[in-house]
Amino acid sequence: MLVVLPSVLAALLAASTSASTATSVDLNQRQVSRNLQTYWQPADYVGPMLERVNQERAAVGLAALCTNSKLQASAERHSNDQAVNDFMAHDGSDGSTMSERITEAGYDWSGIAENVAAGQVDVTEVMDAWMNSEGHRHNILGDYTMLGTAYAFNADGTYRHYWTQDFGKGDNEQCDGSSGSGTSTSTNANNGDSSSFGSSDGVVSQPNRGEGQVRSDAAASAGTSTLGRVLVIGIAASLLMLPR
């Protein structure tokens, strides 16, 4: 006959309870983290983002990117706009396009691209989402030399966390603290191409959840548009090049 002492039984029950609630605790902690601001200044995320982007590029034999203050300014403008006005798209709330924002920042480009996202809490999560999406991965691994990246937070926003990556290449532009040049991928400057994708930790096919939905818009080069509704987290990509 097996005799289990009360103290041992209590320990076994505690272990069982701990195991059964571990997933719930993890999910709760994850949800709490989504409600909190992850980064407080560009210095907190620009370095990790650049490092991850260059790791992905190095893995396929591509040259590393460098940061550019003009692209950084453009990216910050757009992430802040998305956060303040609670949306995710390539066109700004003032109607500005990717190319207009980058040009207004003073960047003399021959090729540019942009990734945007909303809902991902940190660099790792947003980069995983982008790299798992063909259009965004194409931009990250594109024919560019410089990068600007921005994160903004709005505790009252639908998505809370808002991201922008601006890529560029231009013969007259320099990397921060060094020199650089550049051109791009894909469409004619008069016929901008953008594509939009959604991600939510592998549950894109489940459109209903208490955390809400994200809208993702894109305009194709033929002038048509698509509208996708995806769960919690959304990402969108756009690219543009000048004709040679």
N, C-alpha and C positions, 0 to 999 in steps of 0.2 A: 504493500500500500504506500502511495506517495503522500507524504505529509508536507504541506506548504505552510510555513510560518506566516503569521499575519504581516510581518514586516516585509517578507519576501514577496508575498502576494501584492502588497501595496506597491512595491517597486515594479513588479511586472505590469500591474495596471497602469502605473504612471508611464512606463515605457510605451505601452500600447497606445495610451492616450496621446502621448507626444508624437508618435509616428503617425497617428490618424489625423492629427491637426497640423502637421508640418506643412502640408501643401497649402492649407488655409492661411497659416501664418505668413508663408512666403508670398502668397497672392495679396494679402493685406499690406505687407511691407512694400510690395511693388506698387500697389495703388497709392499708398501714401507718398512714395517717391515721385509719382507722376503729378502729385499736387504741389510739390515743392520746387522752388527754383534751383536748378543744378549749377549754373555758372553765374558769376556776378560781374565779370569783366572779360573782355576779349583775351587777355593774357591767360585766362583759365582754360580756354578751349582751342584757341588758334593753333598752338603748338601741337597738341594731341591730334587735331584734325589734319594738319599738314603731314604729320608723321604717318597717320593711317593711310592717307591718300597716296603718299610716296611708297609705302609698303605695298599697296595694291599695284602701283605702277611698276615697281621693281620686280614684282613677281612675274610680270610678263615682259620684262626686258625694256621697259620704258624709262626715259630720263625723269629725274625728280622735278617737281614744281617748286617754286619759291613763292613767298608772299609778296603782294603788291598793295600799297596803301590805298590806291585809287579803287581797286577792286574790293578792298576791305570796306571802304566807305560806301560803295554801292551796295554791297551785301548787307551791311549794317542798316542802311536806309530801308531796305526792303524787309528785313526781318522785323525791325521795329514797327514798320507800317502794318505788317501782317498781325503782329501781336496787339498793337493798339486798336486796330480795326477788326480783329478777330476773323481772319480769312486766310486761305492758302491758295495762291495762284501766282502766275508770273506777271500779270498786269497789276500795277499798284492801285491803291484806292483812289489815287489822283489820275488814273488812266495811263500812267507811265509804263513803258515796256522795258524789258531787260536791256535792250540796246540803248534806249534813251537814258536810263539811269546810269549805265556804265559810261556813256559818252559825257553826260553831265558831270560825272565825277572827274572828268579830265583825262580818261584813259583813251589813248590813240590806238585803236585796235584794228587788226586784220581778221581776227576770229575770236568769238566769244561763245560761252555756253553758261547755262545756269541750272542748278538743281535746287528745288525747294522742298520742304517737308514740314509737317506739323504733328506733334504728339509724342515724338521720340524724346526720351529724357536726357540722353547723353550722346557723346561722339560715337561710342561703340554701337549703340542702337540705331542711330540714324545712318551711319555708314553701312551697317549690315543690311538695312532696308534698301539703301541705294544700290549696293553691290548685288543685291538679289533681284534687281530690276534692270532689264536690258538697256533702256534708254539712259538711265542715270549712270550705270556702269560705263556706257559708251562715253559719256561726258568726262567721267573721272579718269578714264584711260585714253582720252582724246589728245589731239595734237595741239596742246597748249603748253605754256611755260610758266604761267603765274596763276595764283589763286587768292581769292578773298573769301572769307567764310564768316558767318554771323549767326548768333543765337540770341533770341529774345524771349522774355517770359511775361505772361499775363495771367495772374492767378484767377481772374474772372473770365478768361477766355475759354472758348469751347475746347481748344486743344492745348492751351497753356504754354507749350514749348513750340517755338517757331524757328525754322532753320533756312539758311540760304547759302549756297556755294556759287560764286561767280568765277568762271575760268576765263583766261584771256591770253592773247598772243599779239604782240605788236613790235615792230622793229624799233620804234622810238620810245619804248617803255622799258623800265628797269625794275629788277627785283629790289625789294627792300634791302639796303645795305650792299647791293652788288649790281650786276647788270643782267639784262635779259632781252629776249626778242620773241617774236611769235607769228601763226595762222590756224585755221580751225577745221572743223568737219562740217559737212552737210550742206545747208541750203543757201540760196541766193538772198542777199541782203534785202531785196524788195519782196521776198516771199518767205518770211521766217517760218521755220519748222519747229514745232514743239510736240512733245508726246507726254502723256501723263499716265502714271501707274499708281497702284495702291498697295500698301503693306500693313499688316497688323499682327506681327508675330505668328504668321502661319494660319490666321483665321479670316482671311479676306472673304471667304465664301459664306461667312456668317454675318449678315448685315445688321442684325439687331442685337444690341447690348446696352446695358445701362450707362456705359461711359460715353455713348453718343456716336455720331458718325462724322466723317470728314468729307468735304466736297473737293473734287479735283477736276480742274478744267484744262483743256488743251486745244490749241488750234493747229490743224495740219497745214502743210504747205499748199494744198489745193484750195485753201480757204474754208474748209469745213471745220466743224468743231465737234468735240466729244465731251460728254459729261459722265463721270463715273462717281458712284457713291461707294465708299469703302469704309471699313470699320476703324474707328478711333484714330488711326494714323494714316496720313496721306503723304504722297511724294509726287513731285512733278518735275519734268526735265524739259529744257529748251536749249536749242543751239542755233547759231547764226554765223555766217561767214560772208565776207565780201568776195565778189567775183574777181578772179585773177586776170 
